[in-house]
Amino acid sequence: MKIFSKTPLAGFLQYTPVRCYEYIEQKNGLVDVLVPRFRDKFFGKFLQPHLRHKYINANLDEIGSEAWKCCDGETKATEIAKKLSEKFGEKVHPADERLNTFLNQLYKNNFINFKEKVK
């Protein structure tokens, strides 16, 4: 049984990431991604209404939060990497590689998709 149905992307820079889930921005600027407890339609439809907490909060750090906010379906990954470099400087160096790893993790776990068709 496959755990992840999607394979990692090698060259993501030409793609435009789009968020699949809603999020809450905390007062300190960090992001909590709201992931439904059940992504399956059957369980989601019948069990979700009976749960006290319908979502699991995925907490992101400051770099991940900034990248997540930029995944709006309009900003290409190259522009996101540039914004991260400008804002965080050496802390995020090398920005392209770090963003590549981050976007691959989000994509594999269905947190984001891409506006363009992925090959």
Secondary structure, 3 states (H helix, E strand, C coil): CCCCCCCCCCCCCCCCEEECCCEEECCCCCEEEEEECCCCHHHHHHHHHHCCCCEEEEECCHHHHHHHHHCECCCCHHHHHHHHHHHHHHHHCCHHHHHHHHHHHHHHCCCEEECCCCC
